[in-house]
Amino acid sequence: MKYLFQYLAFSIVGLFLFACGSYPVNNSKKSEEKPVIISNDSLEYDVIIIDTGFTLYLNTIAKPKNYYSLNYLENRNNMYVTNWNLRALNPLKFNSSIYGNRIDYSPQIRYGLEVNYKLFNYFQFAQQKYKIRLDGGSGLSPNFR
C-alpha cells in the first residue's frame, strides 16, 4: 500500500511536469512588409520606402492625414530633407546604412498632401527608430525622450 501511494505520487508529479513543458512553435509564416510607395501622377515620379516597421507606424501611430496643414508639412519636410541630405553627403561622420540615399525634394514644387504627409511621417518614424534628430538639434528628439 505504501508503494502504491509513492507510485501514484511520482506519477502525478511526472504528469504535472510533462504537462508544463513547452513545445517549439512552428511559425513558418513570416509576413513580409510591403514597401510604401509615394507617388504623384501629375509630376511623374515615385518614392519607394522599404524600411521595416514604417507601414505599421503609418497605420497605427501617425496622426491622421489632415491633422497638419499642407504648409506645415512642406516646411518641416524642407528642413528634414536638408538635414538628411547633409548627412547623406557625409558618410564618414554619419551612418551610411541610415542615410544611404539623397532625397531630391524641391520647395518650389507642389507635391501635394499625400506625398508630404507620407514623407513627413517617414522622417518622424526614422527619428524614432534610429534615435536621430533631423530638426537641426543634437541628441535625442524632444518627442522621444
GUKENU-265091 format. One line per field, with one value per atom (N, C-alpha, C, O): atom name; z, x, y. Coordinates in Angstrom, 1 decimal, always signed. Layout:
# residues N
site	c(CA	...)
c3	c(Z	...)
c1	c(X	...)
c2	c(Y	...)
This chain:
# residues 145
site	c(N	CA	C	O	N	CA	C	O	N	CA	C	O	N	CA	C	O	N	CA	C	O	N	CA	C	O	N	CA	C	O	N	CA	C	O	N	CA	C	O	N	CA	C	O	N	CA	C	O	N	CA	C	O	N	CA	C	O	N	CA	C	O	N	CA	C	O	N	CA	C	O	N	CA	C	O	N	CA	C	O	N	CA	C	O	N	CA	C	O	N	CA	C	O	N	CA	C	O	N	CA	C	O	N	CA	C	O	N	CA	C	O	N	CA	C	O	N	CA	C	O	N	CA	C	O	N	CA	C	O	N	CA	C	O	N	CA	C	O	N	CA	C	O	N	CA	C	O	N	CA	C	O	N	CA	C	O	N	CA	C	O	N	CA	C	O	N	CA	C	O	N	CA	C	O	N	CA	C	O	N	CA	C	O	N	CA	C	O	N	CA	C	O	N	CA	C	O	N	CA	C	O	N	CA	C	O	N	CA	C	O	N	CA	C	O	N	CA	C	O	N	CA	C	O	N	CA	C	O	N	CA	C	O	N	CA	C	O	N	CA	C	O	N	CA	C	O	N	CA	C	O	N	CA	C	O	N	CA	C	O	N	CA	C	O	N	CA	C	O	N	CA	C	O	N	CA	C	O	N	CA	C	O	N	CA	C	O	N	CA	C	O	N	CA	C	O	N	CA	C	O	N	CA	C	O	N	CA	C	O	N	CA	C	O	N	CA	C	O	N	CA	C	O	N	CA	C	O	N	CA	C	O	N	CA	C	O	N	CA	C	O	N	CA	C	O	N	CA	C	O	N	CA	C	O	N	CA	C	O	N	CA	C	O	N	CA	C	O	N	CA	C	O	N	CA	C	O	N	CA	C	O	N	CA	C	O	N	CA	C	O	N	CA	C	O	N	CA	C	O	N	CA	C	O	N	CA	C	O	N	CA	C	O	N	CA	C	O	N	CA	C	O	N	CA	C	O	N	CA	C	O	N	CA	C	O	N	CA	C	O	N	CA	C	O	N	CA	C	O	N	CA	C	O	N	CA	C	O	N	CA	C	O	N	CA	C	O	N	CA	C	O	N	CA	C	O	N	CA	C	O	N	CA	C	O	N	CA	C	O	N	CA	C	O	N	CA	C	O	N	CA	C	O	N	CA	C	O	N	CA	C	O	N	CA	C	O	N	CA	C	O	N	CA	C	O	N	CA	C	O	N	CA	C	O	N	CA	C	O	N	CA	C	O	N	CA	C	O	N	CA	C	O	N	CA	C	O	N	CA	C	O	N	CA	C	O	N	CA	C	O	N	CA	C	O	N	CA	C	O	N	CA	C	O	N	CA	C	O	N	CA	C	O	N	CA	C	O	N	CA	C	O	N	CA	C	O	N	CA	C	O	N	CA	C	O	N	CA	C	O	N	CA	C	O	N	CA	C	O	N	CA	C	O	N	CA	C	O	N	CA	C	O	N	CA	C	O	N	CA	C	O)
c3	c(+0.0	+0.0	+0.0	-0.7	+0.8	+0.9	-0.5	-0.9	-1.2	-2.5	-3.6	-4.5	-3.4	-4.3	-4.2	-5.2	-3.0	-2.8	-3.4	-4.0	-3.2	-3.7	-5.3	-5.9	-5.8	-7.2	-7.8	-8.8	-7.2	-7.6	-7.5	-8.3	-6.4	-6.1	-7.2	-7.8	-7.5	-8.6	-9.9	-10.8	-10.2	-11.5	-11.6	-12.7	-10.6	-10.7	-10.9	-11.7	-10.1	-10.3	-11.7	-12.3	-12.2	-13.5	-14.6	-15.5	-14.5	-15.4	-15.4	-16.4	-14.2	-14.0	-14.7	-15.4	-14.5	-15.1	-16.6	-17.4	-17.1	-18.5	-19.1	-20.2	-18.4	-18.9	-18.9	-19.8	-18.1	-18.0	-19.0	-19.2	-19.7	-20.7	-21.9	-22.1	-22.6	-23.7	-25.0	-25.1	-26.1	-27.4	-28.3	-28.2	-29.2	-30.1	-31.1	-31.5	-31.3	-32.2	-33.6	-33.9	-34.5	-35.9	-36.6	-37.1	-36.6	-37.2	-38.5	-38.6	-39.5	-40.8	-41.6	-42.6	-41.2	-41.9	-41.5	-40.3	-42.3	-42.0	-42.9	-44.2	-42.4	-43.3	-43.6	-42.7	-44.9	-45.3	-45.5	-46.1	-45.0	-45.1	-46.5	-47.1	-47.1	-48.4	-48.3	-47.4	-49.3	-49.3	-49.5	-50.1	-48.9	-49.1	-50.3	-50.4	-51.2	-52.4	-52.3	-52.2	-52.5	-52.5	-54.0	-54.6	-54.6	-56.0	-56.2	-55.5	-57.3	-57.7	-59.3	-59.9	-59.8	-61.2	-62.0	-63.1	-61.6	-62.4	-62.5	-63.5	-61.5	-61.6	-62.1	-62.3	-62.3	-62.8	-62.1	-62.6	-60.8	-60.0	-59.0	-58.6	-58.4	-57.3	-56.3	-56.6	-55.0	-53.9	-53.3	-52.9	-53.1	-52.5	-51.2	-51.2	-50.1	-48.8	-48.4	-48.2	-48.2	-47.8	-46.4	-46.4	-45.4	-44.0	-43.1	-43.0	-42.6	-41.8	-40.6	-39.8	-40.5	-39.5	-39.9	-39.1	-41.0	-41.4	-41.7	-41.4	-42.4	-42.7	-41.4	-41.3	-40.4	-39.2	-38.5	-37.9	-38.5	-37.9	-38.6	-38.0	-39.9	-40.7	-40.4	-40.4	-40.2	-39.9	-38.5	-38.2	-37.5	-36.1	-35.3	-34.5	-35.5	-34.7	-35.3	-34.6	-36.6	-37.3	-37.1	-37.1	-37.0	-36.9	-38.2	-39.3	-38.2	-39.5	-40.5	-40.2	-41.7	-42.9	-42.8	-43.2	-42.3	-42.3	-40.9	-40.7	-40.1	-38.8	-38.9	-38.2	-39.8	-40.1	-41.4	-42.3	-41.5	-42.7	-43.7	-43.4	-45.0	-46.1	-45.9	-46.1	-45.5	-45.4	-44.3	-44.4	-43.2	-42.1	-42.5	-42.3	-43.2	-43.7	-44.7	-44.7	-45.6	-46.6	-45.9	-46.2	-44.9	-44.2	-43.4	-43.4	-42.7	-42.0	-42.9	-42.7	-44.0	-44.9	-45.5	-45.7	-45.9	-46.4	-45.4	-45.8	-44.1	-43.1	-42.9	-42.9	-42.9	-42.7	-43.9	-43.7	-45.1	-46.3	-46.3	-46.7	-46.0	-46.0	-45.0	-45.4	-43.8	-42.8	-43.3	-43.1	-43.8	-44.3	-45.4	-45.3	-46.3	-47.4	-47.0	-47.5	-46.0	-45.5	-44.9	-45.0	-44.2	-43.6	-44.6	-44.5	-45.6	-46.7	-47.5	-48.0	-47.6	-48.3	-47.4	-47.9	-46.2	-45.2	-44.6	-43.4	-45.3	-44.8	-43.8	-43.0	-43.7	-42.7	-41.3	-40.3	-41.3	-40.0	-39.6	-38.4	-40.6	-40.3	-40.9	-41.9	-40.2	-40.6	-42.0	-42.3	-43.0	-44.3	-44.5	-45.6	-43.6	-43.7	-43.4	-43.8	-42.7	-42.5	-43.6	-44.2	-43.9	-44.8	-46.2	-46.7	-46.7	-47.9	-49.1	-50.0	-49.2	-50.4	-50.2	-49.1	-51.1	-51.1	-51.5	-52.4	-51.0	-51.3	-52.2	-51.8	-53.3	-54.2	-54.0	-54.5	-53.1	-52.8	-52.9	-52.4	-53.7	-54.0	-53.4	-53.7	-52.7	-52.1	-53.1	-52.9	-54.3	-55.4	-56.1	-56.8	-55.9	-56.5	-55.5	-54.3	-55.9	-55.1	-55.2	-56.2	-54.2	-54.2	-53.8	-54.2	-53.1	-52.6	-51.2	-50.7	-50.7	-49.3	-49.1	-48.1	-50.0	-49.9	-49.7	-48.8	-50.7	-50.7	-49.4	-48.8	-49.1	-47.9	-46.6	-45.7	-46.6	-45.4	-45.1	-44.0	-46.2	-46.0	-45.8	-45.0	-46.5	-46.3	-44.9	-44.2	-44.4	-43.0	-42.0	-41.1	-42.2	-41.3	-41.4	-40.4	-42.6	-42.6	-41.8	-41.1	-41.9	-41.1	-39.6	-38.8	-39.2	-37.8	-37.4	-36.3	-38.2	-38.0	-37.9	-36.9	-38.8	-38.8	-37.5	-37.0	-37.1	-35.9	-34.7	-33.8	-34.6	-33.5	-33.6	-32.6	-34.8	-34.9	-34.7	-34.0	-35.3	-35.3	-34.2	-34.1	-33.5	-32.4	-32.9	-32.4	-34.0	-34.6	-34.5	-34.1	-34.9	-34.8	-36.1	-36.4	-36.8	-38.1	-38.1	-39.2	-37.0	-36.9	-36.7	-36.3	-36.8	-36.6	-35.2	-35.0	-34.3	-32.9	-32.8	-33.7	-31.6	-31.3	-30.2	-29.5	-30.1	-29.1	-29.6	-30.8	-28.6	-29.0	-29.3	-28.7	-30.1	-30.4	-29.2	-28.5	-28.9	-27.8	-27.7	-26.6	-28.9	-28.9	-28.4	-28.0	-28.3	-28.0	-26.7	-26.5	-25.8	-24.6	-23.6	-22.4)
c1	c(+0.8	+0.0	+0.9	+0.6	+2.0	+2.9	+3.5	+3.6	+3.9	+4.5	+3.5	+3.8	+2.2	+1.2	+1.0	+0.9	+1.0	+0.9	+2.2	+2.0	+3.3	+4.6	+4.5	+4.9	+4.1	+4.0	+3.0	+3.3	+1.8	+0.8	+1.4	+1.2	+2.1	+2.6	+3.6	+3.6	+4.5	+5.5	+4.9	+5.3	+3.9	+3.2	+2.5	+2.6	+1.8	+1.2	+2.2	+2.0	+3.3	+4.3	+4.9	+5.1	+5.2	+5.7	+4.7	+5.2	+3.5	+2.5	+2.4	+2.3	+2.5	+2.4	+3.6	+3.4	+4.8	+6.0	+5.9	+6.3	+5.4	+5.3	+4.3	+4.5	+3.2	+2.2	+2.6	+2.1	+3.6	+4.1	+5.1	+5.6	+5.6	+6.7	+6.2	+5.0	+7.1	+6.7	+7.1	+8.0	+6.4	+6.7	+7.2	+6.7	+8.1	+8.5	+7.4	+6.6	+7.3	+6.3	+6.8	+7.9	+6.1	+6.5	+5.8	+4.7	+6.4	+5.9	+6.6	+7.4	+6.2	+6.9	+6.3	+6.9	+5.2	+4.6	+5.3	+5.0	+6.0	+6.6	+6.0	+6.2	+5.3	+4.7	+5.8	+6.3	+6.0	+6.9	+6.1	+5.1	+6.7	+6.1	+6.3	+7.4	+5.2	+5.3	+5.8	+5.6	+6.6	+7.1	+6.0	+5.0	+6.2	+5.3	+5.7	+6.9	+4.8	+5.1	+4.4	+3.2	+5.2	+4.7	+4.8	+5.9	+3.7	+3.7	+2.8	+1.8	+3.1	+2.3	+2.2	+3.2	+1.1	+1.0	+1.2	+1.8	+0.8	+1.0	+2.4	+2.8	+3.2	+4.7	+5.5	+6.7	+4.9	+5.5	+6.8	+7.9	+6.6	+7.7	+7.2	+6.0	+8.0	+7.7	+8.8	+10.0	+8.4	+9.4	+8.9	+7.8	+9.9	+9.6	+10.3	+11.6	+9.6	+10.2	+10.2	+9.1	+11.4	+11.5	+12.2	+13.4	+11.5	+12.1	+11.1	+10.0	+11.6	+10.8	+10.1	+10.8	+8.8	+8.1	+7.4	+6.5	+7.7	+7.1	+5.6	+4.9	+5.3	+3.8	+3.0	+2.0	+3.5	+2.9	+2.8	+1.7	+3.9	+3.9	+2.8	+2.1	+2.8	+1.9	+0.4	-0.4	+0.2	-1.2	-1.7	-2.9	-0.7	-1.1	-0.7	-1.5	+0.5	+1.0	+0.8	+0.6	+1.0	+0.9	-0.4	-1.5	-0.4	-1.6	-2.4	-1.8	-3.7	-4.5	-3.9	-3.3	-4.3	-3.7	-4.0	-3.1	-5.2	-5.5	-5.2	-5.6	-4.4	-4.0	-3.2	-3.4	-2.2	-1.3	-1.7	-2.2	-1.4	-1.7	-0.6	+0.5	-1.0	+0.0	+1.2	+2.3	+1.0	+2.1	+3.0	+4.3	+2.5	+3.3	+4.2	+5.4	+3.5	+4.2	+5.3	+6.4	+5.0	+6.1	+7.3	+8.4	+7.0	+8.1	+8.9	+10.2	+8.3	+9.0	+9.8	+11.0	+9.2	+9.9	+11.1	+12.1	+11.0	+12.1	+13.3	+14.4	+13.0	+14.0	+14.6	+15.8	+13.7	+14.2	+15.0	+16.1	+14.6	+15.3	+16.7	+17.7	+16.8	+18.0	+19.0	+20.2	+18.6	+19.5	+19.8	+20.9	+18.8	+19.0	+20.1	+21.1	+20.0	+20.9	+22.3	+23.3	+22.4	+23.8	+24.4	+25.6	+23.6	+24.2	+24.5	+25.5	+23.7	+23.9	+25.2	+25.9	+25.5	+26.7	+28.0	+29.1	+27.8	+29.0	+29.0	+28.7	+29.2	+29.2	+30.2	+30.1	+31.3	+32.3	+31.9	+32.3	+31.0	+30.5	+29.2	+29.0	+28.4	+27.0	+26.9	+27.5	+26.0	+25.8	+25.3	+24.1	+26.1	+25.6	+24.5	+23.8	+24.3	+23.2	+21.9	+20.8	+21.9	+20.7	+20.4	+19.4	+21.5	+21.4	+22.0	+22.9	+21.5	+22.1	+21.8	+22.6	+20.7	+20.3	+20.0	+19.4	+20.3	+20.0	+18.5	+18.1	+17.8	+16.4	+16.3	+16.7	+15.7	+15.5	+14.1	+13.1	+14.1	+12.9	+13.1	+14.0	+12.2	+12.3	+11.2	+10.0	+11.4	+10.3	+9.5	+8.4	+10.1	+9.3	+8.3	+7.4	+8.4	+7.4	+6.3	+6.6	+5.1	+3.9	+3.6	+3.0	+4.1	+3.9	+2.5	+2.1	+1.8	+0.5	+0.5	+1.6	-0.7	-0.8	-0.3	+0.3	-0.7	-0.4	+1.1	+1.6	+1.9	+3.4	+4.0	+4.8	+3.6	+4.2	+3.8	+4.6	+2.6	+2.2	+3.0	+3.5	+3.2	+4.0	+5.5	+6.1	+6.0	+7.4	+7.6	+8.6	+6.8	+6.9	+6.8	+7.6	+5.9	+5.8	+7.0	+7.3	+7.6	+8.8	+9.9	+10.6	+10.0	+11.0	+10.7	+11.7	+9.5	+9.1	+9.5	+10.0	+9.2	+9.5	+11.0	+11.4	+11.7	+13.2	+13.8	+14.7	+13.3	+13.9	+13.6	+14.5	+12.5	+12.2	+12.9	+13.5	+13.0	+13.6	+15.1	+15.7	+15.7	+17.2	+17.7	+18.9	+16.8	+17.2	+18.1	+19.1	+17.6	+18.3	+17.4	+16.3	+18.0	+17.3	+17.5	+18.7	+16.5	+16.6	+16.2	+16.1	+15.9	+15.4	+16.5	+16.3	+17.8	+18.9	+19.5	+20.6	+18.8	+19.3	+20.2	+20.4	+20.7	+21.6	+20.9	+20.1	+21.4	+20.8	+19.5	+19.1	+18.8	+17.5	+16.5	+16.5	+15.6	+14.5	+13.6	+13.4	+13.2	+12.3	+11.1	+10.5	+10.6	+9.4	+9.6	+8.6	+10.9	+11.1	+11.9	+12.5	+12.0	+12.8	+11.9	+12.4)
c2	c(-1.2	+0.0	+1.3	+2.3	+1.2	+2.3	+2.6	+3.7	+1.5	+1.7	+2.2	+2.9	+1.8	+2.3	+3.8	+4.5	+4.4	+5.8	+6.5	+7.6	+5.9	+6.5	+6.5	+7.5	+5.4	+5.3	+6.3	+7.0	+6.5	+7.4	+8.9	+9.7	+9.1	+10.5	+10.8	+11.9	+9.9	+10.1	+10.2	+11.0	+9.5	+9.5	+10.9	+11.5	+11.4	+12.7	+13.8	+14.7	+13.7	+14.8	+14.7	+15.7	+13.5	+13.3	+13.8	+14.5	+13.5	+14.0	+15.6	+16.2	+16.1	+17.6	+18.2	+19.2	+17.7	+18.2	+18.1	+19.0	+17.0	+16.8	+17.7	+18.3	+18.0	+18.9	+20.3	+21.1	+20.7	+22.1	+22.3	+23.5	+21.3	+21.5	+22.4	+22.5	+22.9	+23.8	+23.0	+22.2	+23.4	+22.8	+23.9	+25.0	+23.5	+24.6	+25.0	+24.1	+26.3	+26.8	+26.8	+27.3	+26.2	+26.2	+27.3	+27.2	+28.4	+29.6	+29.9	+30.8	+29.1	+29.2	+30.4	+30.8	+30.9	+32.0	+33.3	+33.8	+33.9	+35.2	+36.2	+36.1	+37.2	+38.2	+39.2	+39.9	+39.4	+40.4	+41.7	+41.8	+42.8	+44.1	+44.6	+44.6	+45.1	+45.7	+47.1	+47.8	+47.5	+48.8	+49.9	+49.6	+51.1	+52.2	+53.0	+53.4	+53.2	+53.9	+55.3	+55.4	+56.3	+57.7	+58.1	+58.1	+58.5	+58.8	+60.0	+60.2	+60.7	+61.8	+61.7	+62.0	+61.3	+61.0	+62.3	+62.1	+63.4	+64.6	+65.0	+65.7	+64.7	+65.0	+63.9	+64.0	+62.7	+61.5	+61.1	+61.1	+60.8	+60.2	+59.3	+59.4	+58.4	+57.5	+57.6	+57.6	+57.5	+57.3	+56.0	+55.9	+55.1	+53.8	+53.7	+53.8	+53.5	+53.4	+51.9	+51.4	+51.4	+50.0	+50.0	+49.8	+50.3	+50.3	+49.6	+49.9	+48.5	+47.6	+48.4	+49.0	+48.3	+48.9	+50.2	+50.7	+50.8	+52.0	+51.9	+52.8	+50.8	+50.6	+50.5	+51.1	+49.8	+49.7	+51.1	+51.4	+51.8	+53.2	+54.1	+54.8	+54.0	+54.9	+54.5	+55.4	+53.2	+52.8	+52.9	+52.9	+53.0	+53.0	+54.2	+54.7	+54.7	+55.8	+57.2	+58.2	+57.3	+58.5	+59.2	+58.6	+60.5	+61.3	+61.2	+60.9	+61.5	+61.4	+62.4	+63.4	+62.1	+62.9	+64.4	+65.2	+64.8	+66.2	+66.8	+68.0	+66.2	+66.7	+68.0	+69.0	+67.9	+69.0	+69.7	+69.1	+71.0	+71.7	+71.4	+71.0	+71.6	+71.3	+72.2	+71.8	+73.5	+74.4	+73.9	+74.0	+73.4	+72.9	+71.7	+71.6	+70.8	+69.6	+70.0	+69.4	+70.9	+71.3	+72.0	+71.7	+72.8	+73.5	+72.5	+72.5	+71.5	+70.5	+69.6	+69.3	+69.2	+68.3	+69.0	+68.4	+70.3	+71.0	+71.0	+70.8	+71.2	+71.2	+69.8	+69.6	+68.8	+67.4	+67.0	+66.3	+67.3	+66.8	+67.5	+66.9	+68.8	+69.5	+68.8	+68.5	+68.5	+67.8	+66.4	+66.0	+65.7	+64.3	+64.3	+63.5	+65.2	+65.3	+65.7	+65.1	+66.6	+66.9	+65.7	+65.5	+64.9	+63.6	+62.6	+61.8	+62.5	+61.5	+61.8	+60.9	+63.1	+63.5	+63.4	+63.6	+63.0	+62.9	+61.5	+61.4	+60.4	+59.1	+58.8	+57.8	+59.5	+59.3	+59.7	+59.1	+60.7	+61.2	+60.5	+60.3	+60.2	+59.7	+58.3	+58.0	+57.5	+56.1	+56.0	+56.4	+55.5	+55.4	+54.3	+54.4	+53.4	+52.5	+53.2	+52.7	+54.3	+55.0	+56.1	+56.2	+56.8	+57.9	+57.4	+58.1	+56.3	+55.8	+56.6	+56.6	+57.2	+57.9	+59.4	+59.7	+60.2	+61.6	+61.7	+61.0	+62.7	+62.9	+64.1	+65.2	+64.0	+65.1	+65.7	+65.3	+66.8	+67.4	+68.9	+69.5	+69.5	+71.0	+71.7	+71.4	+72.8	+73.6	+74.3	+74.7	+74.5	+75.2	+74.3	+74.8	+73.0	+72.0	+71.7	+71.5	+71.8	+71.5	+70.0	+69.5	+69.2	+67.7	+67.3	+66.2	+68.1	+67.7	+67.1	+66.8	+66.9	+66.5	+65.1	+64.8	+64.2	+62.7	+62.5	+61.8	+63.1	+63.0	+63.6	+63.0	+64.8	+65.5	+64.8	+64.7	+64.2	+63.5	+62.3	+62.0	+61.5	+60.2	+60.5	+59.8	+61.5	+61.9	+62.4	+62.0	+63.3	+63.8	+62.6	+62.6	+61.7	+60.6	+59.6	+59.0	+59.5	+58.7	+59.3	+58.6	+60.7	+61.3	+61.2	+61.0	+61.2	+61.0	+59.6	+59.4	+58.6	+57.2	+57.0	+56.3	+57.6	+57.4	+58.0	+57.4	+59.1	+59.7	+58.9	+58.7	+58.2	+57.4	+56.1	+55.6	+55.4	+54.1	+54.2	+53.4	+55.2	+55.3	+56.2	+56.4	+56.8	+57.7	+58.9	+59.1	+59.5	+60.6	+61.8	+61.8	+63.0	+64.2	+64.9	+65.2	+65.3	+65.9	+67.3	+68.0	+67.9	+69.3	+70.3	+71.4	+69.8	+70.7	+70.7	+71.2	+70.1	+70.0	+68.7	+68.0	+68.6	+67.4	+66.6	+67.0	+65.3	+64.4	+63.9	+63.9	+63.3	+62.7	+63.8	+64.8	+63.4	+64.3	+64.6	+63.6	+65.8	+66.0	+65.2	+65.0	+64.7	+63.9	+62.5	+61.8	+62.1	+60.7	+60.5	+59.4	+61.5	+61.3	+60.6	+60.4)
